[in-house]
Amino acid sequence: MTMNCLDDLAKRVRFELDCVAYPAREWVAPRSRDGEAVLDVLIVGGGQNALSLAFRLLRERVTNIRVLDRSPAGEAGPWITYARMQTLRTPKHVSGPELGLPSLSIRAWYEAKFGAEAWAGIGKIPRQHWHDYLRWLQAMAGIDVTNDAAVTDIEPLADDLFAVHSVIAGKPERLLARHVVLATGIEGAGQWQVPAMIADALPRERYAHTSEPIDFAALNGQRVAVIGAGASAFDNAAMALEGGARAVDLFARRKSLPKVNPNRYIETTGYIRHFADLDDTLKWRFMRRYFALNQPPPQDTFERCARFDAFDLHLGSPLESVSFDDRSVRLGTPGGVFDYDFLIVGTGFVIDLSLRPELARFADKIARWSDRHQPPEGDESPTLGAYPYLSGAFQFTEKEPGTAPFLARLYCHSFGAMMSLGATAGISQLKFSTERIAFGITRQLFRDDAEAFIAGLDQYDEVELDISAFEARRAARAAKVA
């Protein structure tokens, strides 16, 4: 029954795509350099941001694209690796990757696979199901992703091209592209962060960041500490508890957990579509307030931990010391000294473009917010200042005008765009962000080829009007008169 429903849905998808395919003709002239083919767009990353953009470009009939993802096939994004929540945090009625086509929506897929009653009965979308849905959408949209493909360097060339150096299935490969989009995940403008006081003090096998693989079964009967108060810290604490940990203590610097989620407030078309149109002063004020509010763990995530007697929450407890005595991880806090067998670090990531290997060649030429905006005294923030300063189409910009014009062809479709363009890391922004990036790319592709389009117009010779029959009848009439 489910397979038949999915087959029927697939037919409906093809019908709807056909209904909105106009104009269907490809329009970007192919390019090559020294006999080597040039991609129009190369997308780095294979998660939801990458898939949504690839889908949008294909619908704009920009088809000479390639998507590279470093993960093995079927493992793109965080959903079956380090994401450890049971459901998405986003409300189930979210839309975005389907780009407005109802038959490609999460609801349509879910009801076809599990039934309408099942959809009505869930509060939020199970994480694994979202992963499966994205893979289905990829197949329906005809998006080809090259997996096991790590981009190691982006080299600007002459002729407005990039040489993208990568390792694909263990072999070095160089690809040429006119535009490159970095859809490299939440840490795409920096890297996951483990505080030095932890990394310097502990053996590597005694701690893990929440973004890393963790053998939770091995924590059965162990004493576990979790550092951080974000949702992922609670997710990992819950996994340890469910894996049979003897005790799990979560330590947080903040004295109380936030109760209000600012993400729900900003989920409006006005904000998501038009935050990019605000002036820099308003953007800074808004983001300064937004980051200060923090987000609470979802209620179900908190309850997932709180139901265990082995769980304890230590608020107002920043780490003051970390040591190891050959048997235990020892943490010093204002509330005392505690010993554990294993430490899970939920301290998030740092924004630092110099840490990205693909940007290392020219990271110093990229403008940050600290280069472009001087906030009022008392409103400074080194964290916000480290974010890249992007254009309205997600392009990196130059720190010094004229020193790196190639940055206009390099796009940041990751959390690094947060300061410049607003909510750029979640599902709800996808239909807005992909619209901006796709428009920026297609605009530049057309402008670059404008002369060729003019020449092509003069050579265009597809005949639509045939008056030969009329001329033959007129000639026949004239012959009779004569």
C-alpha positions in Angstrom: 0.0 0.0 0.0 2.8 2.4 0.9 4.8 1.7 -2.2 1.7 2.3 -4.4 1.0 5.6 -2.6 4.7 6.7 -3.1 4.5 5.6 -6.8 1.3 7.7 -7.2 3.0 10.6 -5.5 6.0 10.3 -7.8 3.7 10.5 -10.8 2.1 13.6 -9.3 5.5 15.2 -8.7 6.4 14.6 -12.4 3.1 16.2 -13.5 3.5 19.3 -11.3 7.1 19.8 -12.4 6.0 19.5 -16.0 3.2 22.1 -15.3 5.7 24.7 -14.1 8.6 23.9 -16.4 8.3 27.0 -18.6 10.6 28.3 -19.9 12.2 24.9 -20.4 15.1 25.7 -22.7 18.6 25.7 -21.3 20.2 29.1 -21.9 23.7 29.1 -20.4 26.4 28.7 -23.1 28.9 25.9 -22.2 32.5 27.0 -21.5 35.8 25.3 -21.5 39.4 26.3 -20.6 42.3 24.7 -22.5 40.0 21.9 -23.5 38.7 21.3 -19.9 35.0 21.6 -19.3 33.9 24.4 -16.9 31.0 24.0 -14.5 28.6 26.9 -14.3 28.0 26.2 -10.5 29.8 23.9 -8.1 28.0 23.4 -4.8 30.1 22.2 -1.8 28.0 20.2 0.5 25.1 17.8 0.0 22.7 18.6 2.9 19.4 20.4 2.8 20.8 23.8 1.8 22.8 22.3 -1.1 19.8 20.2 -2.3 17.4 23.1 -2.2 19.8 25.4 -4.2 20.6 22.7 -6.7 16.8 22.1 -7.2 16.2 25.8 -7.7 19.0 26.1 -10.2 17.7 23.2 -12.2 14.3 24.8 -12.3 16.0 27.9 -13.6 17.5 25.7 -16.3 21.0 26.1 -15.1 21.9 22.4 -15.4 25.7 22.4 -15.8 26.2 22.1 -12.0 27.8 19.6 -9.7 27.3 18.9 -6.0 30.1 17.5 -3.9 29.6 16.1 -0.4 32.3 14.7 1.9 30.0 12.2 3.5 29.5 8.6 2.3 26.4 8.1 0.2 23.2 8.4 2.2 24.8 10.2 5.1 24.7 13.9 4.1 23.8 16.4 6.7 23.7 15.7 10.5 20.5 13.7 10.6 21.9 10.2 11.0 25.3 11.1 12.3 25.7 13.7 15.1 22.1 15.0 15.3 20.8 13.1 18.4 17.4 14.6 18.9 14.4 12.4 18.4 12.4 14.9 16.3 13.2 18.1 14.4 12.9 21.2 16.5 11.0 22.9 13.7 7.2 22.7 13.7 6.0 19.9 11.4 4.2 22.2 9.0 7.6 23.7 7.9 8.2 24.0 4.2 11.2 25.0 2.1 13.1 22.3 0.2 10.1 21.6 -2.0 10.2 25.2 -3.4 6.5 25.6 -3.3 5.4 22.3 -5.0 2.8 20.7 -2.8 3.6 17.1 -4.0 7.2 17.5 -3.0 6.4 18.7 0.6 7.2 16.8 3.7 3.5 16.3 4.4 2.8 14.8 1.0 5.7 12.4 1.4 4.8 11.5 5.0 1.2 10.8 4.2 2.1 8.7 1.2 4.5 6.6 3.2 2.7 6.4 6.5 -0.8 7.6 6.0 -2.8 10.7 6.7 -3.6 9.6 10.3 0.1 9.1 11.0 0.8 12.7 9.9 -2.1 14.0 12.0 -0.8 12.1 15.0 2.8 13.5 15.1 3.7 16.7 16.8 7.1 17.1 15.1 8.9 15.2 12.3 11.1 12.3 13.5 14.7 13.0 12.6 15.2 9.9 10.6 12.1 10.6 8.6 13.4 14.0 7.6 16.6 12.4 6.4 14.7 9.9 4.4 12.5 12.6 3.0 15.5 14.7 1.8 16.9 11.6 0.0 13.5 11.1 -1.7 13.3 14.7 -2.7 16.8 14.5 -4.2 15.7 11.6 -6.3 12.5 13.3 -7.4 14.3 16.5 -8.4 17.0 14.6 -10.3 19.9 16.0 -8.2 23.1 14.1 -8.7 25.5 14.3 -5.6 29.1 13.1 -5.7 29.8 11.6 -2.3 33.2 10.9 -0.5 34.3 14.3 -2.0 36.2 16.6 0.2 37.1 20.1 -1.1 40.6 21.0 0.1 41.3 24.3 -1.7 39.6 26.9 -3.9 42.0 28.6 -6.3 40.9 31.8 -8.1 42.0 31.7 -11.8 41.9 34.3 -14.6 38.8 34.5 -16.8 36.5 34.6 -13.7 37.0 31.0 -12.9 37.8 28.9 -9.9 39.9 25.7 -9.7 38.3 23.7 -7.0 40.8 21.1 -5.6 39.2 18.1 -4.1 39.7 14.5 -3.1 37.0 12.3 -4.5 36.9 8.6 -3.5 40.5 9.0 -2.3 41.8 10.5 -5.6 42.8 14.1 -6.1 40.7 15.9 -8.7 40.5 19.5 -9.9 37.3 21.0 -11.2 36.8 24.3 -12.9 33.7 26.4 -12.1 32.4 29.9 -12.7 30.5 30.1 -9.4 31.1 28.2 -6.1 28.6 27.9 -3.3 29.7 26.7 0.1 26.8 24.9 1.7 29.0 23.4 4.3 26.7 23.1 7.3 26.4 24.9 10.6 30.1 25.0 11.1 30.8 26.2 7.6 32.4 29.5 8.5 34.7 28.0 11.2 34.9 24.8 13.1 33.5 22.9 16.1 35.1 24.2 19.3 36.6 22.3 22.2 38.0 24.7 24.9 41.7 24.5 25.2 41.4 23.9 29.0 39.7 20.6 28.1 41.8 19.6 25.1 45.1 20.3 26.9 44.2 18.5 30.1 42.4 15.2 29.0 43.4 12.2 27.0 41.6 12.2 23.7 39.7 9.0 24.5 38.1 10.6 27.6 36.1 13.3 25.9 34.2 14.0 22.7 32.5 16.9 21.1 28.7 16.6 20.4 29.5 16.8 16.7 31.7 13.6 16.8 30.8 9.9 16.8 30.2 8.7 20.4 29.8 5.1 21.5 27.0 5.6 24.0 26.7 1.9 24.7 30.3 2.0 26.0 29.0 4.6 28.6 26.8 2.0 30.3 27.5 2.1 34.0 29.9 5.2 33.6 29.8 8.6 35.2 29.3 11.2 32.4 29.6 15.0 32.4 28.1 17.2 29.7 29.3 20.8 29.2 26.8 23.2 27.7 23.2 24.2 27.9 22.1 24.1 24.3 19.7 21.6 22.8 22.5 19.4 21.5 24.0 19.2 25.0 20.7 17.9 26.4 20.3 15.5 23.4 23.7 14.0 24.2 23.0 13.8 27.9 19.8 11.9 27.0 21.6 9.5 24.8 24.1 8.7 27.6 21.2 8.2 30.0 19.4 6.0 27.6 22.6 4.0 27.1 22.7 3.1 30.7 25.1 5.7 32.2 25.2 5.5 36.0 25.2 9.3 36.4 25.0 12.2 33.9 25.6 15.7 35.1 25.1 18.7 32.8 27.1 21.9 33.6 26.2 25.3 32.3 27.6 28.8 32.8 24.2 30.5 32.7 22.3 30.7 36.0 18.9 29.8 34.5 17.7 28.2 31.3 15.9 30.5 28.8 12.2 29.7 28.6 11.3 31.6 25.3 12.6 30.5 21.9 13.5 33.5 19.7 13.5 31.3 16.7 9.7 31.0 16.8 9.5 34.8 16.8 11.5 35.3 13.7 9.8 32.6 11.6 7.9 35.1 9.5 8.1 35.9 5.8 8.9 39.5 6.7 11.9 38.6 8.7 13.3 35.7 6.7 12.9 37.3 3.4 13.8 40.9 4.2 16.3 40.9 7.1 18.9 41.2 4.4 17.4 44.5 3.4 17.9 46.2 6.7 20.8 48.7 7.2 23.9 47.5 9.1 23.0 49.3 12.3 19.6 47.6 12.5 21.1 44.2 11.6 23.7 44.5 14.4 21.1 45.6 17.0 18.8 42.8 16.1 21.5 40.1 16.1 23.1 41.4 19.3 19.7 41.0 21.0 19.0 37.6 19.3 22.2 36.0 20.4 21.9 37.4 23.9 18.5 35.7 24.3 19.8 32.1 23.6 17.4 29.3 22.9 16.0 26.8 25.4 16.1 23.1 24.8 12.7 21.9 23.6 10.4 20.7 26.3 10.5 17.1 25.1 14.3 17.2 25.0 14.5 18.5 28.5 11.9 15.8 29.7 14.0 13.2 27.9 16.7 13.8 30.5 14.7 14.9 33.5 12.8 11.6 33.7 16.0 9.9 34.8 17.0 9.9 38.5 20.6 9.7 37.3 20.4 13.1 35.7 21.4 16.3 37.4 21.6 19.9 36.2 24.2 22.3 37.5 23.4 25.9 36.5 25.7 28.8 37.2 28.6 26.3 37.0 31.3 27.4 34.6 34.4 25.2 34.4 37.2 26.6 36.6 39.6 23.7 36.2 39.9 20.4 34.3 42.4 17.7 35.2 43.0 13.9 34.8 44.4 11.6 37.4 44.8 8.4 35.4 41.4 7.2 36.5 38.9 10.1 36.4 38.1 13.3 34.6 38.1 15.9 37.3 36.1 19.1 36.9 36.3 22.1 39.2 33.3 24.4 39.3 32.0 27.1 41.8 29.8 24.3 43.3 32.8 21.9 44.0 35.0 19.3 42.3 33.5 16.3 40.5 34.9 13.1 39.1 33.7 11.4 35.9 34.7 8.7 33.5 33.8 10.6 30.3 33.2 14.2 29.2 30.9 15.3 26.4 31.6 18.8 25.1 28.6 20.8 23.9 30.2 24.2 23.4 29.2 24.7 19.8 31.5 26.2 17.2 33.6 29.2 16.5 33.3 31.6 13.5 36.7 31.9 12.0 37.2 31.8 8.2 40.9 31.1 8.5 40.1 27.7 9.9 38.4 26.6 6.7 40.9 24.8 4.4 38.9 25.7 1.3 39.2 29.4 2.2 42.7 29.4 3.6 44.3 30.7 0.4 42.5 34.0 0.6 40.7 34.2 4.0 42.6 37.3 4.9 41.0 39.1 2.0 37.4 38.4 3.0 35.5 41.2 4.8 34.2 40.5 8.2 31.6 42.5 10.0 34.3 44.0 12.2 35.8 45.5 9.0 32.6 47.2 7.9 30.6 48.2 10.9 31.5 50.0 14.1 28.8 49.5 16.7 28.2 52.1 19.5 30.3 52.0 22.6 29.0 49.2 24.9 27.4 47.3 22.0 30.6 45.7 20.7 30.8 42.0 20.1 33.9 40.1 18.9 31.7 37.1 18.1 29.4 39.0 15.8 32.3 40.9 14.3 33.9 37.7 13.2 31.0 36.8 10.8 31.7 37.3 7.1 30.2 40.4 5.7 28.1 39.2 2.7 26.1 40.7 -0.1 22.4 40.4 -0.4 22.9 37.3 -2.6 25.2 35.6 -0.1 28.4 36.5 -1.8 31.6 37.0 0.2 32.9 40.6 -0.2 36.3 42.1 -0.3 38.0 43.5 2.8 39.9 46.0 0.6 38.1 47.0 -2.7 39.9 45.6 -5.8 42.0 43.1 -4.0 39.8 40.0 -4.5 37.1 40.6 -7.1 36.7 36.8 -7.4 34.8 36.8 -4.1 31.7 38.0 -6.0 31.5 34.5 -7.4 31.9 32.7 -4.1 28.8 32.2 -1.9 28.3 31.4 1.8 25.1 29.3 2.3 25.8 28.3 5.9 25.3 29.6 9.4 28.1 32.1 8.5 25.5 34.1 6.7 23.5 34.8 9.9 24.7 38.3 10.5 24.2 39.5 7.0 21.1 37.7 5.9 19.3 36.5 9.1 18.0 33.0 9.8 20.2 31.0 7.4 20.8 27.7 9.2 17.3 26.3 9.5 14.7 24.6 7.3 12.3 27.5 7.3 14.7 29.8 5.5 15.4 27.6 2.5 12.8 28.9 0.0 14.0 32.4 0.7 17.8 31.9 0.8 17.8 29.7 -2.3 15.8 32.4 -4.2 18.4 35.0 -3.3 21.4 32.9 -4.2 19.9 31.5 -7.4 18.9 35.0 -8.5 22.4 36.3 -7.9 24.0 33.4 -9.9 21.6 33.6 -12.8 21.9 37.4 -13.0 25.7 37.2 -13.2 25.6 34.3 -15.7 23.4 36.2 -18.0 25.3 39.5 -17.7 28.6 37.7 -18.4 27.1 36.2 -21.6 25.1 39.3 -22.7 27.3 39.9 -25.8 26.9 36.3 -26.9 23.1 36.5 -26.4 23.0 39.6 -28.7 25.1 37.7 -31.3 22.9 34.7 -30.9 19.8 36.8 -31.6 21.2 37.8 -35.0 21.9 34.1 -35.8 18.5 32.8 -34.5 16.7 31.2 -37.4 14.0 28.9 -36.0 11.1 29.5 -38.4 7.6 29.9 -36.9 5.7 31.5 -39.8 5.2 29.8 -43.1 3.5 31.8 -45.8 4.5 29.6 -48.7 0.9 28.2 -49.2 -0.5 31.7 -49.3 2.1 32.8 -51.9 1.3 29.7 -54.0 -2.4 30.5 -54.0 -1.8 34.1 -54.8 0.5 33.1 -57.7 -2.2 30.7 -58.9 -4.9 33.4 -58.9 -2.6 35.8 -60.7 -2.0 33.2 -63.4 -5.7 32.7 -64.0 -6.2 36.4 -64.4 -3.4 36.6 -66.9 
